[in-house]
């Protein structure tokens, strides 16, 4: 299919100092949860991005010295020659497809606790670390500053030997060079503090010295936060952010502009629109002749092309969009934009790094599996038999399973009990801020309709006899889960009196059956992900009096992992929701429920006319159990029907079943381990 001429501008080459990007698609540096510990894993993932058409592919943050140690978070390193060899795995893979390889050199300053290196944390003026830790940082003296500049240059030289085409000076997201810029952090009285010109001095020196060291063959980029989104308390795009760009306008070969810290810059779709950064970063191109790249969770090629034509950006930066669909550029180039697997902005990708685990993606189940399982986002092995696969349930697991098995060429029958495909996605996407989650459903439905070997039956509940009559060779139960009514949750493992009374509800009563709670509503959250917070917001916006109770210290506490918790709590408070933290549900009688302090056990009463339990979920596995009891051959269960989890778990489970169908897999070691072997 021919490329849309409106998108031609996206495939123009862009000169970056001594190198040239083959197009305007730029994978900005982003965390992976892999770091230096999984070199083959991360290299394979970046290689896939290059294969998918990204003209520039960057590393995650790459430490320049052991005093920049962010453990337990996974980061990469360029400390010595062994790291050069490791990074060459990535550059070789990226160069194989004609893309440029970039490295984001990093020192965290007071964001570096140095838990492994055990070196004294450094910062511009000496301050507590930006985390809960019983250690502070010390103010850098002139010798430390000289060392920092040398570490940057030495790491840049190693990057050159590793084959990188582009190297960063990283002054964004609150890290050390930015701390020198910030009047909040920089309280120095020497030539590196005081006036903005003095506060810019270190950044200027690092840029100049990096260019002098490697600029003959490598582009030198700056990543700069031009607005901290803190008003006059921080750097602003209309104030010092603009002045910094004016001072350094022609010095770097590329401006990579962003806003604030990582939480703000990578806000989820629940709390930000695509491209929300534009009002803060659009001024940069008018102040420099050098190319500018920025991000915005962009997925639409029309919007991308518009950003270039309007003079906002020269390169379209992407982290999450490149994770959801590594082949986004190729699909646009080949006139297949309708096949783009659009990022839903759920920030599950952030959770991997925050939990110390490799990256995963709700939309792209192959993310992080490129090396250890050999999965490719666009290529799947053909069928190994003429088997007929029956998939029961059209939620996220069933849709993905049917699609992937259908791609392989198997005859697939997908039976959905309700009148619409989507399962939990249909309900959850109706909650405030979650409308983009429909992309998980819609992309898969669109692809299924292109597969003639897949039959879809709606309004088709199946029982044991129906399954037997269909005579499929493989039966896959993807029948989902329901919220529990017995109060069992992450912290509540015992019975609670009163849960059988009429005033007690679960989310399914509201989202499926349309029940409207009345009076004073208490939402008890012992699930800790999005549901309780989103449900509280919806009901509060409808005018209800809501009290939110949780045994943890914060509302929707697991959303810390998706960088959303702060925004969740702020949204609830702004909506008038009362939050009672560190409280366990002790009894549930109508009128006044009992809440126990998790520390002392002291029970207090809370007025309550409607109690909504958001605790654990129970697999809807009665059909599976009946089939298993009857000895049904080749019977499997996937997704929430097996283990209730997030959508990302369901999609991965569906994909894995389809990939491994008729394959020989060692059940005790189903993937390769990234390690040194004898």
C-alpha positions as CSV (number, residue, x, y, z in Angstrom):
1,X,0.0,0.0,0.0
2,X,1.3,3.5,-0.9
3,X,2.3,5.9,1.8
4,X,0.0,8.8,2.4
5,X,1.7,11.9,0.8
6,X,0.7,13.9,3.9
7,X,3.2,11.8,5.8
8,X,6.1,12.2,3.5
9,X,7.6,14.9,5.7
10,X,8.1,12.4,8.4
11,X,10.5,10.4,6.2
12,X,12.8,13.3,5.4
13,X,16.4,12.9,6.8
14,X,17.5,15.3,9.5
15,X,21.1,16.4,10.0
16,X,22.3,16.2,13.6
17,X,25.8,17.7,13.6
18,X,28.2,15.2,11.9
19,X,25.5,12.5,11.5
20,X,22.2,12.3,9.7
21,X,19.0,10.7,11.0
22,X,17.3,8.8,8.2
23,X,13.8,10.0,9.2
24,X,12.0,12.1,11.8
25,X,11.1,9.1,14.1
26,X,13.2,9.4,17.2
27,X,13.0,6.9,20.1
28,X,14.0,9.1,23.0
29,X,15.9,7.6,26.0
30,X,13.6,5.6,28.2
31,X,13.9,3.2,31.1
32,X,13.6,-0.6,30.5
33,X,13.9,-2.3,33.9
34,X,16.8,-4.2,32.3
35,X,19.9,-2.1,32.6
36,X,23.4,-3.5,32.7
37,X,22.2,-6.8,34.2
38,X,20.4,-7.9,31.0
39,X,22.6,-6.8,28.1
40,X,21.3,-9.2,25.5
41,X,17.7,-8.6,26.5
42,X,17.9,-4.8,26.2
43,X,20.0,-4.9,23.0
44,X,17.4,-7.2,21.3
45,X,14.6,-4.8,22.3
46,X,16.4,-1.8,20.9
47,X,17.3,-3.7,17.7
48,X,13.6,-4.4,17.1
49,X,12.9,-0.6,17.3
50,X,15.4,0.0,14.6
51,X,13.9,-2.8,12.5
52,X,10.6,-1.1,12.9
53,X,11.9,2.1,11.3
54,X,12.9,4.4,14.2
55,X,15.6,6.6,12.7
56,X,17.3,7.1,16.1
57,X,17.2,4.6,18.9
58,X,18.6,5.6,22.3
59,X,19.5,3.8,25.5
60,X,18.0,4.4,28.9
61,X,19.9,6.6,31.3
62,X,23.5,5.5,31.3
63,X,25.6,6.1,34.4
64,X,29.0,7.8,33.8
65,X,30.5,6.8,37.1
66,X,29.9,4.6,40.2
67,X,28.8,7.8,42.1
68,X,25.8,7.7,39.9
69,X,24.2,4.5,41.2
70,X,20.4,4.3,41.1
71,X,20.0,0.8,42.4
72,X,17.6,-0.9,42.9
73,X,16.3,0.7,39.6
74,X,17.9,-0.8,36.5
75,X,20.2,1.6,34.6
76,X,23.0,1.0,32.1
77,X,26.6,2.0,32.6
78,X,29.7,3.3,30.7
79,X,32.2,3.0,33.5
80,X,34.9,0.9,31.8
81,X,35.9,-1.1,28.8
82,X,33.7,-4.0,29.7
83,X,30.7,-1.7,29.4
84,X,32.0,-0.7,25.9
85,X,31.7,-4.3,24.9
86,X,28.3,-4.6,26.4
87,X,26.9,-1.5,24.7
88,X,28.3,-2.6,21.4
89,X,25.6,-5.3,21.4
90,X,23.0,-2.5,21.2
91,X,24.8,-0.3,18.6
92,X,25.4,-3.3,16.3
93,X,21.8,-4.3,16.4
94,X,20.6,-0.7,15.8
95,X,23.1,-0.1,12.9
96,X,21.9,-3.3,11.2
97,X,18.8,-1.5,10.1
98,X,20.4,1.9,9.2
99,X,19.3,3.7,12.4
100,X,21.5,5.9,14.6
101,X,22.3,4.7,18.1
102,X,22.3,7.3,20.9
103,X,23.3,7.1,24.6
104,X,22.0,9.2,27.4
105,X,24.9,9.9,29.7
106,X,23.6,10.4,33.2
107,X,24.6,11.5,36.7
108,X,21.7,11.7,39.2
109,X,23.3,13.8,41.9
110,X,20.9,13.8,44.8
111,X,18.8,11.2,42.9
112,X,21.7,8.7,43.3
113,X,21.7,6.9,46.6
114,X,24.7,4.8,45.6
115,X,23.4,1.7,47.4
116,X,25.7,-0.6,45.5
117,X,28.8,1.5,45.0
118,X,28.5,2.9,48.6
119,X,30.1,6.1,47.5
120,X,29.1,9.4,49.0
121,X,26.1,10.9,47.1
122,X,26.9,14.2,45.4
123,X,24.8,17.3,44.8
124,X,25.1,20.9,43.9
125,X,24.7,22.3,47.4
126,X,24.3,19.3,49.7
127,X,20.8,18.2,50.4
128,X,18.7,15.2,51.4
129,X,18.2,12.6,48.7
130,X,15.1,12.6,46.6
131,X,13.8,9.5,48.3
132,X,13.3,8.0,51.7
133,X,16.8,7.0,52.8
134,X,18.9,7.6,55.9
135,X,21.7,9.3,54.0
136,X,22.1,12.7,52.5
137,X,24.4,14.1,49.8
138,X,27.4,16.4,50.1
139,X,28.0,19.6,48.3
140,X,30.4,19.3,45.4
141,X,33.6,21.2,45.7
142,X,35.6,22.4,42.7
143,X,37.5,19.2,42.5
144,X,34.2,17.2,42.3
145,X,33.0,19.5,39.5
146,X,36.3,18.9,37.6
147,X,35.8,15.1,38.2
148,X,32.2,15.3,36.9
149,X,33.3,17.0,33.7
150,X,36.0,14.4,33.3
151,X,33.6,11.5,33.9
152,X,31.3,12.9,31.2
153,X,34.1,13.2,28.7
154,X,35.5,9.8,29.5
155,X,32.1,8.2,29.2
156,X,31.5,10.0,25.9
157,X,34.8,8.6,24.5
158,X,33.7,5.1,25.6
159,X,30.4,5.7,23.9
160,X,32.3,6.5,20.7
161,X,34.3,3.3,21.0
162,X,31.1,1.4,21.5
163,X,29.8,2.7,18.2
164,X,27.3,5.3,19.3
165,X,26.4,8.0,16.9
166,X,24.9,10.4,19.4
167,X,25.7,11.3,23.0
168,X,23.7,13.2,25.6
169,X,24.4,15.8,28.2
170,X,21.4,15.1,30.4
171,X,19.9,18.2,32.2
172,X,16.4,17.0,32.5
173,X,14.1,15.3,35.0
174,X,15.8,16.8,38.0
175,X,19.2,15.2,37.6
176,X,22.6,16.7,38.5
177,X,23.2,19.2,35.7
178,X,19.7,20.4,36.1
179,X,20.2,20.8,39.9
180,X,23.0,23.3,39.0
181,X,20.5,25.2,36.9
182,X,17.7,25.3,39.5
183,X,17.6,28.1,42.0
184,X,15.7,25.7,44.3
185,X,18.7,23.4,44.5
186,X,21.7,25.7,43.7
187,X,22.6,27.7,46.8
188,X,26.3,28.1,45.8
189,X,28.1,31.4,46.2
190,X,31.0,30.6,43.7
191,X,31.1,30.9,39.9
192,X,28.7,28.0,39.6
193,X,25.9,29.6,41.7
194,X,23.9,32.8,42.0
195,X,23.1,34.3,38.7
196,X,21.6,32.2,35.9
197,X,24.7,32.7,33.9
198,X,26.7,31.1,36.7
199,X,24.2,28.3,37.2
200,X,24.4,27.5,33.4
201,X,28.2,27.4,33.6
202,X,28.5,23.7,34.3
203,X,26.1,22.7,31.6
204,X,27.9,24.9,29.1
205,X,31.3,23.3,30.1
206,X,29.9,19.8,29.8
207,X,28.5,20.5,26.3
208,X,31.7,22.2,25.1
209,X,34.0,19.5,26.5
210,X,31.8,16.6,25.2
211,X,31.8,18.2,21.7
212,X,35.5,18.7,21.8
213,X,36.1,15.1,22.8
214,X,33.7,13.3,20.3
215,X,31.9,15.9,18.3
216,X,33.9,15.2,15.1
217,X,31.9,12.0,14.5
218,X,29.1,12.1,17.1
219,X,26.2,14.4,17.5
220,X,26.0,15.9,21.0
221,X,22.4,16.4,22.3
222,X,21.1,18.1,25.3
223,X,18.0,16.9,27.2
224,X,16.6,19.9,29.1
225,X,13.5,20.4,31.2
226,X,12.4,23.9,30.1
227,X,9.5,24.1,32.6
228,X,9.2,22.4,36.0
229,X,5.4,23.0,36.2
230,X,5.9,24.6,39.6
231,X,5.2,28.2,38.7
232,X,7.8,30.7,40.0
233,X,9.1,28.1,42.5
234,X,10.8,26.4,39.6
235,X,12.2,27.0,36.1
236,X,9.5,28.2,33.7
237,X,9.3,28.2,29.9
238,X,8.5,31.9,30.0
239,X,11.4,32.7,32.3
240,X,14.7,31.0,33.0
241,X,13.8,28.0,30.8
242,X,13.7,30.3,27.8
243,X,16.8,32.1,28.9
244,X,18.8,28.9,29.2
245,X,17.9,28.0,25.6
246,X,18.9,31.5,24.5
247,X,22.3,31.2,26.2
248,X,23.1,27.7,24.7
249,X,21.1,28.0,21.5
250,X,23.7,26.9,19.0
251,X,26.0,24.8,21.2
252,X,24.4,21.3,21.0
253,X,23.6,19.5,17.8
254,X,20.2,18.6,19.0
255,X,17.7,20.0,21.5
256,X,15.7,17.3,23.3
257,X,13.2,19.3,25.3
258,X,10.9,18.0,28.1
259,X,9.1,19.3,31.2
260,X,9.5,18.7,34.9
261,X,10.3,15.3,36.4
262,X,9.6,11.9,35.1
263,X,6.2,11.7,36.8
264,X,5.0,14.8,35.1
265,X,6.7,14.3,31.7
266,X,5.3,10.8,31.3
267,X,1.8,11.4,32.8
268,X,-0.6,8.6,32.0
269,X,-3.6,9.2,29.7
270,X,-5.8,9.3,32.7
271,X,-4.3,12.6,33.7
272,X,-3.0,14.2,30.5
273,X,-3.8,14.5,26.9
274,X,-1.5,13.6,24.1
275,X,0.9,16.4,23.4
276,X,0.3,18.3,26.7
277,X,3.9,19.4,26.7
278,X,3.6,21.5,23.5
279,X,2.6,24.8,25.2
280,X,5.7,24.6,27.3
281,X,8.2,23.5,24.7
282,X,7.0,25.0,21.4
283,X,9.1,28.2,21.8
284,X,12.5,26.4,21.5
285,X,12.6,26.1,17.7
286,X,12.3,29.9,17.3
287,X,15.5,30.3,19.4
288,X,17.9,27.9,17.6
289,X,18.8,26.7,14.2
290,X,19.5,23.2,15.6
291,X,16.9,20.4,15.3
292,X,14.4,20.0,18.2
293,X,12.9,16.8,19.4
294,X,10.1,16.5,22.0
295,X,7.6,13.9,23.2
296,X,3.8,13.8,23.7
297,X,2.7,10.1,23.5
298,X,1.9,10.7,19.9
299,X,0.3,7.9,17.9
300,X,-1.4,9.7,15.0
301,X,0.8,10.3,11.9
302,X,-1.4,13.2,10.9
303,X,-0.6,14.9,14.2
304,X,3.1,14.1,13.9
305,X,3.3,15.6,10.4
306,X,1.4,18.6,11.7
307,X,4.0,19.2,14.4
308,X,6.7,19.3,11.8
309,X,4.8,21.5,9.4
310,X,3.8,23.9,12.2
311,X,7.5,24.3,13.2
312,X,7.0,22.8,16.6
313,X,9.4,19.9,16.3
314,X,12.0,18.6,13.8
315,X,11.9,15.0,15.1
316,X,9.0,13.2,16.7
317,X,10.2,11.8,20.0
318,X,8.6,8.7,21.5
319,X,9.1,6.3,24.3
320,X,5.7,4.8,25.1
321,X,4.5,4.9,21.5
322,X,7.6,3.0,20.4
323,X,7.0,0.5,23.1
324,X,3.4,-0.2,22.2
325,X,4.3,-0.5,18.5
326,X,8.0,-0.7,17.6
327,X,6.9,-0.9,14.0
328,X,4.9,2.4,14.0
329,X,7.2,4.1,11.5
330,X,7.2,1.2,9.1
331,X,3.4,1.0,9.2
332,X,3.2,4.7,8.3
333,X,5.8,4.3,5.6
334,X,3.9,1.4,4.0
335,X,0.5,3.1,4.2
336,X,-0.7,0.8,7.0
337,X,-1.3,3.5,9.7
338,X,-4.6,1.8,10.6
339,X,-2.6,-1.1,11.9
340,X,-0.7,0.9,14.5
341,X,-1.0,-0.6,17.9
342,X,-1.6,2.7,19.7
343,X,-0.2,3.4,23.2
344,X,-3.1,3.5,25.7
345,X,-1.1,5.6,28.2
346,X,-1.7,3.2,31.1
347,X,2.0,3.5,32.2
348,X,2.4,-0.2,32.9
349,X,5.7,0.2,31.1
350,X,6.8,2.5,33.9
351,X,5.8,-0.1,36.5
352,X,8.5,-2.5,35.4
353,X,11.4,-0.2,36.1
354,X,9.7,1.0,39.3
355,X,9.4,-2.5,40.6
356,X,12.8,-3.6,39.5
357,X,11.6,-5.8,36.6
358,X,12.0,-5.8,32.8
359,X,9.5,-3.6,30.9
360,X,6.2,-4.9,29.7
361,X,3.4,-3.3,27.7
362,X,-0.4,-3.8,27.7
363,X,-0.7,-3.3,24.0
364,X,2.5,-5.2,23.0
365,X,2.9,-8.5,24.7
366,X,6.2,-9.1,23.0
367,X,7.9,-6.2,24.7
368,X,10.8,-7.5,26.9
369,X,10.4,-11.0,25.3
370,X,12.4,-10.3,22.1
371,X,15.5,-12.1,23.3
372,X,14.5,-14.5,26.1
373,X,11.5,-16.0,24.2
374,X,12.4,-14.9,20.7
375,X,9.2,-13.1,20.2
376,X,8.9,-10.5,17.4
377,X,6.0,-8.0,17.5
378,X,5.2,-8.5,13.8
379,X,6.4,-12.0,13.0
380,X,4.9,-15.2,14.4
381,X,5.6,-18.8,13.4
382,X,3.1,-20.5,11.1
383,X,0.8,-23.2,12.5
384,X,2.3,-26.6,13.3
385,X,-0.9,-28.6,12.8
386,X,-4.4,-28.4,11.4
387,X,-5.9,-28.0,14.9
388,X,-9.1,-26.2,15.6
389,X,-8.9,-23.8,18.5
390,X,-12.0,-22.8,20.5
391,X,-11.5,-19.6,22.6
392,X,-14.3,-19.0,25.1
393,X,-14.5,-15.4,26.1
394,X,-13.8,-12.2,24.2
395,X,-12.0,-10.1,26.8
396,X,-8.4,-9.0,26.5
397,X,-6.9,-12.5,27.0
398,X,-9.4,-14.1,24.6
399,X,-9.0,-11.4,21.9
400,X,-5.2,-11.6,22.0
401,X,-5.3,-15.4,21.9
402,X,-7.7,-15.6,19.0
403,X,-5.7,-13.0,17.1
404,X,-2.3,-14.5,17.6
405,X,-3.5,-18.1,16.9
406,X,-5.3,-16.8,13.8
407,X,-2.2,-15.1,12.7
408,X,-0.4,-18.4,12.8
409,X,-3.1,-19.9,10.5
410,X,-5.0,-22.0,12.9
411,X,-8.8,-22.3,12.5
412,X,-10.1,-20.3,15.5
413,X,-13.6,-20.0,16.9
414,X,-14.1,-17.2,19.3
415,X,-17.3,-17.4,21.4
416,X,-18.4,-14.5,23.5
417,X,-21.4,-14.8,25.9
418,X,-22.4,-11.1,25.7
419,X,-23.4,-9.0,22.8
420,X,-20.0,-7.3,22.4
421,X,-16.4,-8.2,22.5
422,X,-14.1,-6.5,25.0
423,X,-15.0,-8.0,28.4
424,X,-13.6,-6.0,31.3
425,X,-12.3,-3.4,28.8
426,X,-15.8,-2.2,28.0
427,X,-16.5,-1.5,31.7
428,X,-13.2,-0.1,32.8
429,X,-12.7,2.2,29.8
430,X,-15.9,4.0,30.8
431,X,-14.3,5.2,34.1
432,X,-13.0,8.7,34.2
433,X,-9.8,9.2,32.1
434,X,-9.6,5.6,30.9
435,X,-11.2,5.9,27.4
436,X,-7.9,5.2,25.7
437,X,-8.1,1.6,27.1
438,X,-10.6,0.8,24.3
439,X,-7.6,0.7,22.0
440,X,-6.7,-2.7,23.4
441,X,-10.1,-4.0,22.3
442,X,-10.5,-2.1,19.1
443,X,-7.1,-2.9,17.6
444,X,-7.6,-6.6,18.2
445,X,-11.1,-6.6,16.8
446,X,-9.9,-4.8,13.7
447,X,-7.2,-7.4,13.1
448,X,-9.5,-10.3,13.8
449,X,-11.9,-9.2,11.1
450,X,-9.0,-9.4,8.6
451,X,-8.5,-13.1,9.3
452,X,-10.7,-15.4,7.3
453,X,-9.8,-18.4,9.5
454,X,-11.3,-16.8,12.6
455,X,-15.0,-17.1,13.3
456,X,-16.6,-14.8,15.9
457,X,-19.8,-15.6,17.7
458,X,-21.5,-13.1,19.9
459,X,-24.3,-13.6,22.4
460,X,-23.1,-17.2,22.6
461,X,-22.8,-18.5,26.1
462,X,-21.4,-22.1,26.0
463,X,-21.9,-24.9,28.4
464,X,-20.2,-28.3,28.8
465,X,-22.4,-29.9,26.0
466,X,-21.9,-27.0,23.6
467,X,-18.1,-27.4,23.9
468,X,-18.3,-31.1,23.4
469,X,-20.5,-30.6,20.3
470,X,-18.1,-28.2,18.7
471,X,-15.3,-30.8,18.9
472,X,-12.4,-28.4,18.9
473,X,-8.9,-29.8,19.3
474,X,-7.9,-27.2,21.8
475,X,-10.3,-25.5,24.3
476,X,-9.2,-22.2,25.9
477,X,-11.3,-20.7,28.7
478,X,-10.8,-16.9,28.8
479,X,-14.0,-16.2,30.8
480,X,-12.6,-13.5,33.1
481,X,-13.2,-12.8,36.7
482,X,-15.7,-11.0,39.0
483,X,-15.0,-8.9,42.1
484,X,-15.3,-10.8,45.3
485,X,-18.1,-10.2,47.8
486,X,-16.5,-11.8,50.8
487,X,-14.0,-9.0,51.5
488,X,-10.9,-11.1,50.8
489,X,-8.1,-8.7,49.7
490,X,-4.4,-8.0,49.8
491,X,-4.6,-7.2,53.5
492,X,-8.0,-8.6,54.5
493,X,-7.6,-12.4,54.8
494,X,-10.3,-13.0,57.4
495,X,-14.1,-12.8,57.5
496,X,-15.9,-9.6,58.1
497,X,-19.4,-9.5,59.7
498,X,-22.2,-7.9,57.6
499,X,-20.9,-8.4,54.1
500,X,-24.0,-10.3,53.2
501,X,-26.3,-7.3,53.8
502,X,-28.0,-5.4,51.0
503,X,-26.0,-2.2,51.3
504,X,-22.7,-4.0,50.4
505,X,-21.8,-3.9,46.7
506,X,-18.9,-4.7,44.4
507,X,-17.8,-2.8,41.3
508,X,-19.6,-5.3,39.0
509,X,-22.9,-4.2,40.6
510,X,-22.3,-0.7,39.4
511,X,-20.4,-1.2,36.1
512,X,-22.3,-4.3,34.8
513,X,-25.7,-4.2,36.5
514,X,-26.2,-0.4,36.7
515,X,-26.9,-0.3,40.4
516,X,-26.5,3.2,41.9
517,X,-25.3,3.4,45.5
518,X,-27.1,5.9,47.7
519,X,-26.5,8.0,50.8
520,X,-23.1,8.1,52.4
521,X,-20.9,5.9,50.3
522,X,-17.7,4.2,51.6
523,X,-15.3,2.6,49.1
524,X,-13.0,0.1,50.7
525,X,-9.9,-0.4,48.6
526,X,-7.9,-3.5,49.3
527,X,-6.9,-3.9,45.6
528,X,-4.7,-0.8,45.4
529,X,-4.7,-0.4,41.6
530,X,-6.9,1.9,39.6
531,X,-10.4,0.7,40.3
532,X,-11.3,2.1,43.7
533,X,-9.9,5.5,42.8
534,X,-11.6,5.7,39.4
535,X,-14.9,4.6,40.9
536,X,-14.6,7.1,43.7
537,X,-14.0,9.9,41.2
538,X,-16.9,8.9,39.0
539,X,-19.3,8.8,42.0
540,X,-18.0,12.0,43.4
541,X,-18.4,13.8,40.1
542,X,-22.0,12.5,40.1
543,X,-22.6,14.4,43.4
544,X,-22.2,11.5,45.9
545,X,-20.7,11.8,49.3
546,X,-17.7,9.5,49.2
547,X,-15.3,8.2,51.9
548,X,-12.4,6.3,50.6
549,X,-10.9,3.7,53.0
550,X,-7.7,1.8,52.5
551,X,-5.3,-0.3,54.7
552,X,-2.4,1.3,52.9
553,X,-1.0,4.8,53.5
554,X,-2.3,6.3,50.3
555,X,-5.2,6.0,47.8
556,X,-4.6,3.5,45.0
557,X,-1.2,2.9,46.4
558,X,0.1,0.5,43.7
559,X,-0.3,3.4,41.2
560,X,3.0,4.6,42.6
561,X,4.4,2.0,40.2
562,X,2.7,3.7,37.2
563,X,3.7,7.2,38.4
564,X,0.1,8.1,39.0
565,X,-0.5,7.9,42.7
566,X,0.1,11.6,43.4
567,X,-2.3,12.5,40.6
568,X,-4.9,10.0,41.8
569,X,-4.9,11.4,45.4
570,X,-5.0,15.0,44.2
571,X,-7.9,14.3,41.9
572,X,-9.9,12.6,44.7
573,X,-9.2,15.4,47.2
574,X,-10.2,18.0,44.6
575,X,-13.4,16.1,44.0
576,X,-14.3,16.3,47.7
577,X,-13.5,12.6,48.5
578,X,-12.5,12.0,52.2
579,X,-9.6,9.6,52.4
580,X,-9.1,7.4,55.5
581,X,-5.7,5.6,55.3
582,X,-4.3,2.8,57.4
583,X,-7.7,1.5,58.2
584,X,-9.0,-2.1,57.9
585,X,-12.6,-3.1,57.4
586,X,-13.6,-4.7,60.7
587,X,-17.4,-5.0,60.4
588,X,-19.9,-4.0,57.7
589,X,-23.3,-3.5,59.2
590,X,-25.5,-0.9,57.5
591,X,-25.6,2.6,59.0
592,X,-22.1,2.6,60.6
593,X,-19.3,0.3,59.6
594,X,-16.3,-0.5,61.8
595,X,-12.8,0.4,60.7
596,X,-9.7,-0.9,62.5
597,X,-6.4,1.0,62.8
598,X,-3.8,-1.3,61.2
599,X,-1.2,-0.3,63.8
600,X,-3.2,-0.4,67.1
601,X,-6.3,-2.4,66.2
602,X,-8.5,0.3,67.6
603,X,-11.9,0.3,66.0
604,X,-13.8,3.4,65.1
605,X,-17.2,3.9,63.4
606,X,-17.8,5.4,60.0
607,X,-21.2,6.4,58.8
608,X,-22.1,4.3,55.8
609,X,-25.3,3.7,53.7
610,X,-23.6,2.0,50.8
611,X,-20.3,0.0,51.1
612,X,-18.4,-0.8,47.9
613,X,-15.8,-3.5,48.2
614,X,-12.9,-3.2,45.9
615,X,-10.8,-6.1,47.2
616,X,-9.8,-9.2,45.2
617,X,-11.4,-10.9,42.2
618,X,-12.6,-14.5,41.8
619,X,-12.0,-16.3,38.5
620,X,-15.1,-17.1,36.5
621,X,-13.9,-20.7,36.0
622,X,-17.0,-22.8,36.5
623,X,-17.0,-23.9,32.8
624,X,-13.3,-24.7,33.0
625,X,-13.7,-26.8,36.1
626,X,-16.6,-28.7,34.6
627,X,-14.7,-29.5,31.5
628,X,-11.6,-30.4,33.5
629,X,-13.7,-32.8,35.7
630,X,-15.0,-34.5,32.5
631,X,-11.4,-35.0,31.2
632,X,-11.7,-32.6,28.2
633,X,-8.4,-33.0,26.3
634,X,-6.1,-30.0,25.5
635,X,-8.0,-27.8,27.9
636,X,-6.4,-24.5,29.1
637,X,-7.4,-21.4,30.9
638,X,-5.8,-18.0,30.4
639,X,-6.0,-14.4,31.7
640,X,-8.2,-13.6,34.6
641,X,-9.9,-17.0,34.4
642,X,-6.6,-18.5,35.5
643,X,-5.1,-15.7,37.7
644,X,-6.9,-12.3,38.0
645,X,-4.5,-9.5,37.2
646,X,-4.1,-6.3,35.2
647,X,-5.0,-6.1,31.5
648,X,-1.3,-6.5,30.7
649,X,-1.2,-9.9,32.3
650,X,-4.3,-11.1,30.4
651,X,-3.0,-9.9,27.0
652,X,0.4,-11.6,27.7
653,X,-1.3,-14.8,28.7
654,X,-3.4,-14.9,25.6
655,X,-0.4,-14.2,23.4
656,X,1.8,-16.8,25.1
657,X,-0.8,-19.6,24.7
658,X,-1.0,-18.9,21.0
659,X,2.8,-18.7,20.5
660,X,3.4,-21.9,22.4
661,X,0.5,-23.9,20.8
662,X,2.0,-27.1,19.3
663,X,5.5,-26.0,20.3
664,X,8.0,-27.9,22.5
665,X,8.5,-25.8,25.6
666,X,10.4,-26.8,28.7
667,X,7.8,-26.1,31.4
668,X,10.5,-25.8,34.0
669,X,12.6,-23.2,32.0
670,X,10.3,-21.7,29.4
671,X,12.7,-18.9,28.4
672,X,16.4,-18.1,28.1
673,X,18.3,-16.5,30.9
674,X,20.5,-13.5,30.2
675,X,23.7,-14.5,32.0
676,X,27.3,-15.6,31.6
677,X,27.4,-19.3,31.0
678,X,30.3,-21.8,31.2
